[in-house]
Amino acid sequence: MEELHSFPLHANISSALDRHLEVIYITQARRKDEFINANSRQRQPAAFFREDREILLLASAVKHLCSSTRKARIALWCALQMTLPKTNSYPEERDKMGTCSPLGQDSPEQSSLERALNTL
């Protein structure tokens, strides 16, 4: 997306996407551990505490994945909004805002992007 516009994207966007990828890897590892222990559970029915621990770790990883997915979606929305060209329907607004920023200087879209980027 950075190639679509001449300016780099906010640092929080790339860090949110990197964190999301890391959480995906952690969730996959927890699921693999749970799957391996589910197979051994059939052979040894006495190890209940360890099985519960693996399931709780998987549930925690899925919870973090849900939160990370929400933040990644916000980051991608911000990146999309930053790369889209700003179009105003009124010529008076176009003259007022100028062309130095893709969203204008004090537009409502700019403030919503800043709020979303700060929540990441």
Backbone as JSON Lines, residues from 0, in Angstrom:
{"i":0,"aa":"M","n":[0.8,-1.19,0.0],"ca":[0.0,0.0,0.0],"c":[0.85,1.26,0.0]}
{"i":1,"aa":"E","n":[2.04,1.15,0.52],"ca":[2.89,2.34,0.57],"c":[3.26,2.82,-0.82]}
{"i":2,"aa":"E","n":[3.28,1.91,-1.8],"ca":[3.61,2.31,-3.16],"c":[2.45,3.05,-3.83]}
{"i":3,"aa":"L","n":[1.24,2.92,-3.3],"ca":[0.1,3.59,-3.9],"c":[0.14,5.09,-3.68]}
{"i":4,"aa":"H","n":[0.75,5.51,-2.6],"ca":[0.89,6.93,-2.3],"c":[2.37,7.23,-2.1]}
{"i":5,"aa":"S","n":[2.71,8.49,-2.13],"ca":[4.12,8.85,-2.06],"c":[4.63,8.98,-0.63]}
{"i":6,"aa":"F","n":[3.8,8.75,0.36],"ca":[4.25,8.88,1.74],"c":[4.15,7.54,2.46]}
{"i":7,"aa":"P","n":[5.01,7.29,3.44],"ca":[4.95,6.01,4.17],"c":[3.75,5.98,5.11]}
{"i":8,"aa":"L","n":[3.3,4.78,5.41],"ca":[2.17,4.62,6.32],"c":[2.64,4.78,7.77]}
{"i":9,"aa":"H","n":[1.69,4.96,8.64],"ca":[1.98,5.14,10.06],"c":[2.65,3.88,10.62]}
{"i":10,"aa":"A","n":[3.54,4.05,11.57],"ca":[4.29,2.92,12.14],"c":[3.38,1.95,12.9]}
{"i":11,"aa":"N","n":[2.29,2.45,13.47],"ca":[1.38,1.57,14.2],"c":[0.69,0.57,13.28]}
{"i":12,"aa":"I","n":[0.55,0.9,12.0],"ca":[-0.1,-0.01,11.06],"c":[0.75,-1.26,10.87]}
{"i":13,"aa":"S","n":[2.01,-1.06,10.57],"ca":[2.87,-2.24,10.35],"c":[3.1,-3.02,11.63]}
{"i":14,"aa":"S","n":[3.19,-2.33,12.77],"ca":[3.38,-3.06,14.02],"c":[2.14,-3.87,14.4]}
{"i":15,"aa":"A","n":[0.95,-3.34,14.11],"ca":[-0.28,-4.1,14.39],"c":[-0.36,-5.34,13.53]}
{"i":16,"aa":"L","n":[0.05,-5.23,12.27],"ca":[0.02,-6.39,11.39],"c":[1.08,-7.42,11.79]}
{"i":17,"aa":"D","n":[2.24,-6.95,12.24],"ca":[3.27,-7.87,12.72],"c":[2.81,-8.61,13.99]}
{"i":18,"aa":"R","n":[2.17,-7.88,14.9],"ca":[1.65,-8.52,16.12],"c":[0.57,-9.53,15.78]}
{"i":19,"aa":"H","n":[-0.26,-9.21,14.79],"ca":[-1.32,-10.14,14.39],"c":[-0.72,-11.44,13.84]}
{"i":20,"aa":"L","n":[0.31,-11.32,13.04],"ca":[0.97,-12.52,12.51],"c":[1.58,-13.35,13.64]}
{"i":21,"aa":"E","n":[2.17,-12.69,14.61],"ca":[2.76,-13.4,15.75],"c":[1.68,-14.13,16.55]}
{"i":22,"aa":"V","n":[0.54,-13.49,16.75],"ca":[-0.55,-14.12,17.5],"c":[-1.12,-15.31,16.73]}
{"i":23,"aa":"I","n":[-1.14,-15.23,15.4],"ca":[-1.59,-16.36,14.59],"c":[-0.66,-17.55,14.8]}
{"i":24,"aa":"Y","n":[0.65,-17.31,14.78],"ca":[1.61,-18.39,15.0],"c":[1.45,-19.01,16.39]}
{"i":25,"aa":"I","n":[1.22,-18.18,17.4],"ca":[1.05,-18.69,18.76],"c":[-0.21,-19.55,18.85]}
{"i":26,"aa":"T","n":[-1.3,-19.08,18.23],"ca":[-2.55,-19.85,18.25],"c":[-2.38,-21.18,17.54]}
{"i":27,"aa":"Q","n":[-1.66,-21.18,16.42],"ca":[-1.42,-22.43,15.72],"c":[-0.61,-23.4,16.58]}
{"i":28,"aa":"A","n":[0.38,-22.89,17.29],"ca":[1.19,-23.74,18.15],"c":[0.36,-24.31,19.31]}
{"i":29,"aa":"R","n":[-0.51,-23.48,19.9],"ca":[-1.37,-23.96,20.99],"c":[-2.34,-25.03,20.49]}
{"i":30,"aa":"R","n":[-2.86,-24.84,19.29],"ca":[-3.78,-25.84,18.72],"c":[-3.05,-27.15,18.44]}
{"i":31,"aa":"K","n":[-1.82,-27.04,17.97],"ca":[-1.03,-28.24,17.71],"c":[-0.76,-28.99,19.02]}
{"i":32,"aa":"D","n":[-0.4,-28.25,20.08],"ca":[-0.17,-28.87,21.38],"c":[-1.44,-29.54,21.91]}
{"i":33,"aa":"E","n":[-2.57,-28.87,21.74],"ca":[-3.84,-29.43,22.21],"c":[-4.2,-30.69,21.42]}
{"i":34,"aa":"F","n":[-3.92,-30.68,20.14],"ca":[-4.21,-31.83,19.29],"c":[-3.34,-33.03,19.68]}
{"i":35,"aa":"I","n":[-2.06,-32.78,19.93],"ca":[-1.15,-33.86,20.35],"c":[-1.6,-34.44,21.68]}
{"i":36,"aa":"N","n":[-1.98,-33.58,22.61],"ca":[-2.43,-34.07,23.92],"c":[-3.78,-34.75,23.83]}
{"i":37,"aa":"A","n":[-4.61,-34.38,22.87],"ca":[-5.89,-35.06,22.69],"c":[-5.67,-36.49,22.23]}
{"i":38,"aa":"N","n":[-4.65,-36.71,21.41],"ca":[-4.34,-38.07,20.97],"c":[-3.79,-38.91,22.12]}
{"i":39,"aa":"S","n":[-2.97,-38.32,22.97],"ca":[-2.43,-39.07,24.1],"c":[-3.49,-39.27,25.18]}
{"i":40,"aa":"R","n":[-4.52,-38.46,25.2],"ca":[-5.6,-38.58,26.18],"c":[-6.34,-39.91,26.0]}
{"i":41,"aa":"Q","n":[-6.45,-40.36,24.77],"ca":[-7.16,-41.61,24.52],"c":[-6.39,-42.8,25.08]}
{"i":42,"aa":"R","n":[-5.08,-42.68,25.15],"ca":[-4.25,-43.78,25.66],"c":[-4.16,-43.76,27.18]}
{"i":43,"aa":"Q","n":[-4.08,-42.55,27.78],"ca":[-3.9,-42.42,29.22],"c":[-5.03,-41.56,29.79]}
{"i":44,"aa":"P","n":[-6.07,-42.15,30.33],"ca":[-7.21,-41.35,30.81],"c":[-7.0,-40.67,32.16]}
{"i":45,"aa":"A","n":[-5.84,-40.8,32.8],"ca":[-5.65,-40.25,34.15],"c":[-5.09,-38.83,34.17]}
{"i":46,"aa":"A","n":[-4.65,-38.26,33.08],"ca":[-3.98,-36.96,33.08],"c":[-4.96,-35.83,32.76]}
{"i":47,"aa":"F","n":[-5.87,-35.54,33.68],"ca":[-6.89,-34.52,33.44],"c":[-6.35,-33.1,33.59]}
{"i":48,"aa":"F","n":[-5.47,-32.87,34.56],"ca":[-4.97,-31.53,34.8],"c":[-4.19,-31.0,33.61]}
{"i":49,"aa":"R","n":[-3.36,-31.81,33.01],"ca":[-2.56,-31.38,31.87],"c":[-3.44,-31.06,30.66]}
{"i":50,"aa":"E","n":[-4.48,-31.86,30.46],"ca":[-5.38,-31.62,29.34],"c":[-6.13,-30.3,29.53]}
{"i":51,"aa":"D","n":[-6.58,-30.04,30.74],"ca":[-7.26,-28.78,31.0],"c":[-6.34,-27.59,30.79]}
{"i":52,"aa":"R","n":[-5.09,-27.76,31.16],"ca":[-4.12,-26.68,30.99],"c":[-3.94,-26.35,29.51]}
{"i":53,"aa":"E","n":[-3.85,-27.38,28.67],"ca":[-3.68,-27.16,27.23],"c":[-4.9,-26.47,26.62]}
{"i":54,"aa":"I","n":[-6.07,-26.87,27.07],"ca":[-7.29,-26.26,26.56],"c":[-7.4,-24.81,27.0]}
{"i":55,"aa":"L","n":[-7.02,-24.52,28.24],"ca":[-7.04,-23.14,28.72],"c":[-6.04,-22.27,27.97]}
{"i":56,"aa":"L","n":[-4.87,-22.82,27.67],"ca":[-3.89,-22.07,26.88],"c":[-4.4,-21.79,25.48]}
{"i":57,"aa":"L","n":[-5.08,-22.76,24.88],"ca":[-5.67,-22.56,23.56],"c":[-6.78,-21.51,23.61]}
{"i":58,"aa":"A","n":[-7.61,-21.54,24.64],"ca":[-8.68,-20.55,24.78],"c":[-8.11,-19.15,24.95]}
{"i":59,"aa":"S","n":[-7.05,-19.04,25.71],"ca":[-6.39,-17.74,25.88],"c":[-5.8,-17.24,24.57]}
{"i":60,"aa":"A","n":[-5.21,-18.14,23.8],"ca":[-4.63,-17.76,22.51],"c":[-5.72,-17.31,21.53]}
{"i":61,"aa":"V","n":[-6.87,-17.97,21.56],"ca":[-7.98,-17.57,20.68],"c":[-8.52,-16.2,21.1]}
{"i":62,"aa":"K","n":[-8.56,-15.93,22.4],"ca":[-8.99,-14.62,22.89],"c":[-8.04,-13.53,22.39]}
{"i":63,"aa":"H","n":[-6.74,-13.77,22.48],"ca":[-5.76,-12.81,21.98],"c":[-5.86,-12.66,20.47]}
{"i":64,"aa":"L","n":[-6.16,-13.75,19.77],"ca":[-6.33,-13.69,18.32],"c":[-7.52,-12.82,17.95]}
{"i":65,"aa":"C","n":[-8.59,-12.9,18.7],"ca":[-9.77,-12.07,18.44],"c":[-9.43,-10.59,18.6]}
{"i":66,"aa":"S","n":[-8.74,-10.26,19.67],"ca":[-8.35,-8.87,19.9],"c":[-7.37,-8.38,18.83]}
{"i":67,"aa":"S","n":[-6.43,-9.22,18.48],"ca":[-5.44,-8.85,17.47],"c":[-6.08,-8.68,16.09]}
{"i":68,"aa":"T","n":[-7.07,-9.52,15.79],"ca":[-7.76,-9.41,14.51],"c":[-8.5,-8.09,14.42]}
{"i":69,"aa":"R","n":[-9.13,-7.68,15.5],"ca":[-9.83,-6.4,15.52],"c":[-8.86,-5.25,15.26]}
{"i":70,"aa":"K","n":[-7.7,-5.29,15.91],"ca":[-6.72,-4.23,15.72],"c":[-6.13,-4.25,14.31]}
{"i":71,"aa":"A","n":[-5.94,-5.44,13.75],"ca":[-5.42,-5.53,12.38],"c":[-6.44,-4.99,11.38]}
{"i":72,"aa":"R","n":[-7.71,-5.25,11.62],"ca":[-8.74,-4.72,10.73],"c":[-8.77,-3.19,10.79]}
{"i":73,"aa":"I","n":[-8.63,-2.63,11.98],"ca":[-8.58,-1.18,12.12],"c":[-7.36,-0.63,11.4]}
{"i":74,"aa":"A","n":[-6.22,-1.29,11.54],"ca":[-5.0,-0.84,10.88],"c":[-5.15,-0.88,9.37]}
{"i":75,"aa":"L","n":[-5.74,-1.94,8.85],"ca":[-5.94,-2.02,7.4],"c":[-6.94,-0.98,6.91]}
{"i":76,"aa":"W","n":[-7.96,-0.69,7.71],"ca":[-8.91,0.36,7.34],"c":[-8.19,1.72,7.29]}
{"i":77,"aa":"C","n":[-7.34,1.98,8.28],"ca":[-6.59,3.24,8.29],"c":[-5.67,3.33,7.07]}
{"i":78,"aa":"A","n":[-5.01,2.24,6.75],"ca":[-4.12,2.24,5.59],"c":[-4.91,2.48,4.31]}
{"i":79,"aa":"L","n":[-6.08,1.88,4.21],"ca":[-6.91,2.11,3.03],"c":[-7.35,3.56,2.95]}
{"i":80,"aa":"Q","n":[-7.77,4.13,4.07],"ca":[-8.22,5.52,4.06],"c":[-7.09,6.48,3.71]}
{"i":81,"aa":"M","n":[-5.88,6.13,4.12],"ca":[-4.75,7.0,3.81],"c":[-4.35,6.91,2.35]}
{"i":82,"aa":"T","n":[-4.61,5.78,1.71],"ca":[-4.2,5.63,0.31],"c":[-5.27,6.09,-0.67]}
{"i":83,"aa":"L","n":[-6.51,6.2,-0.21],"ca":[-7.56,6.67,-1.12],"c":[-7.4,8.16,-1.38]}
{"i":84,"aa":"P","n":[-7.69,8.6,-2.61],"ca":[-7.63,10.04,-2.88],"c":[-8.8,10.75,-2.22]}
{"i":85,"aa":"K","n":[-8.57,11.95,-1.76],"ca":[-9.6,12.75,-1.11],"c":[-10.42,13.43,-2.19]}
{"i":86,"aa":"T","n":[-11.72,13.2,-2.16],"ca":[-12.62,13.86,-3.11],"c":[-13.68,14.6,-2.33]}
{"i":87,"aa":"N","n":[-13.87,15.87,-2.63],"ca":[-14.91,16.68,-2.02],"c":[-15.98,16.95,-3.05]}
{"i":88,"aa":"S","n":[-17.22,16.95,-2.58],"ca":[-18.31,17.2,-3.51],"c":[-18.53,18.68,-3.75]}
{"i":89,"aa":"Y","n":[-18.04,19.54,-2.85],"ca":[-18.24,20.98,-3.0],"c":[-16.94,21.65,-3.4]}
{"i":90,"aa":"P","n":[-16.95,22.46,-4.46],"ca":[-15.71,23.13,-4.89],"c":[-15.16,24.1,-3.85]}
{"i":91,"aa":"E","n":[-16.04,24.69,-3.01],"ca":[-15.55,25.64,-1.99],"c":[-14.68,24.91,-0.96]}
{"i":92,"aa":"E","n":[-15.07,23.69,-0.62],"ca":[-14.27,22.92,0.33],"c":[-12.93,22.53,-0.27]}
{"i":93,"aa":"R","n":[-12.92,22.24,-1.56],"ca":[-11.66,21.88,-2.22],"c":[-10.67,23.04,-2.17]}
{"i":94,"aa":"D","n":[-11.16,24.25,-2.39],"ca":[-10.29,25.41,-2.36],"c":[-9.8,25.69,-0.95]}
{"i":95,"aa":"K","n":[-10.64,25.48,0.05],"ca":[-10.26,25.74,1.43],"c":[-9.19,24.78,1.94]}
{"i":96,"aa":"M","n":[-9.34,23.51,1.61],"ca":[-8.46,22.49,2.17],"c":[-7.09,22.46,1.52]}
{"i":97,"aa":"G","n":[-6.97,22.8,0.3],"ca":[-5.68,22.72,-0.37],"c":[-5.37,21.3,-0.77]}
{"i":98,"aa":"T","n":[-4.12,21.08,-1.17],"ca":[-3.74,19.75,-1.66],"c":[-2.53,19.17,-0.95]}
{"i":99,"aa":"C","n":[-2.17,19.7,0.22],"ca":[-0.96,19.21,0.88],"c":[-1.17,17.87,1.58]}
{"i":100,"aa":"S","n":[-2.38,17.54,1.97],"ca":[-2.65,16.28,2.66],"c":[-3.69,15.5,1.88]}
{"i":101,"aa":"P","n":[-3.61,14.18,1.87],"ca":[-4.61,13.43,1.13],"c":[-6.01,13.56,1.72]}
{"i":102,"aa":"L","n":[-6.11,13.92,3.0],"ca":[-7.42,14.05,3.62],"c":[-7.78,15.49,3.96]}
{"i":103,"aa":"G","n":[-6.92,16.4,3.71],"ca":[-7.18,17.77,4.11],"c":[-6.61,18.01,5.5]}
{"i":104,"aa":"Q","n":[-6.55,19.29,5.88],"ca":[-5.86,19.61,7.13],"c":[-6.68,19.29,8.37]}
{"i":105,"aa":"D","n":[-7.91,19.72,8.45],"ca":[-8.72,19.49,9.64],"c":[-10.03,18.8,9.3]}
{"i":106,"aa":"S","n":[-9.97,17.85,8.43],"ca":[-11.2,17.16,8.03],"c":[-11.61,16.15,9.1]}
{"i":107,"aa":"P","n":[-12.89,15.81,9.18],"ca":[-13.34,14.81,10.16],"c":[-12.7,13.45,9.91]}
{"i":108,"aa":"E","n":[-12.42,13.13,8.65],"ca":[-11.78,11.86,8.35],"c":[-10.38,11.8,8.95]}
{"i":109,"aa":"Q","n":[-9.67,12.93,8.91],"ca":[-8.32,12.98,9.46],"c":[-8.34,12.72,10.97]}
{"i":110,"aa":"S","n":[-9.27,13.33,11.69],"ca":[-9.32,13.12,13.13],"c":[-9.73,11.69,13.48]}
{"i":111,"aa":"S","n":[-10.63,11.09,12.69],"ca":[-11.0,9.7,12.97],"c":[-9.85,8.75,12.68]}
{"i":112,"aa":"L","n":[-9.05,9.05,11.66],"ca":[-7.86,8.24,11.38],"c":[-6.85,8.35,12.51]}
{"i":113,"aa":"E","n":[-6.65,9.56,13.02],"ca":[-5.7,9.75,14.11],"c":[-6.16,9.01,15.36]}
{"i":114,"aa":"R","n":[-7.46,9.06,15.65],"ca":[-7.97,8.33,16.82],"c":[-7.77,6.83,16.64]}
{"i":115,"aa":"A","n":[-8.06,6.32,15.45],"ca":[-7.93,4.88,15.2],"c":[-6.47,4.44,15.27]}
{"i":116,"aa":"L","n":[-5.56,5.26,14.75],"ca":[-4.15,4.9,14.8],"c":[-3.62,4.92,16.23]}
{"i":117,"aa":"N","n":[-4.14,5.82,17.05],"ca":[-3.67,5.88,18.43],"c":[-4.2,4.73,19.27]}
{"i":118,"aa":"T","n":[-5.31,4.12,18.86],"ca":[-5.82,2.98,19.61],"c":[-5.05,1.71,19.32]}
{"i":119,"aa":"L","n":[-4.29,1.68,18.24],"ca":[-3.51,0.48,17.91],"c":[-2.4,0.36,18.85]}
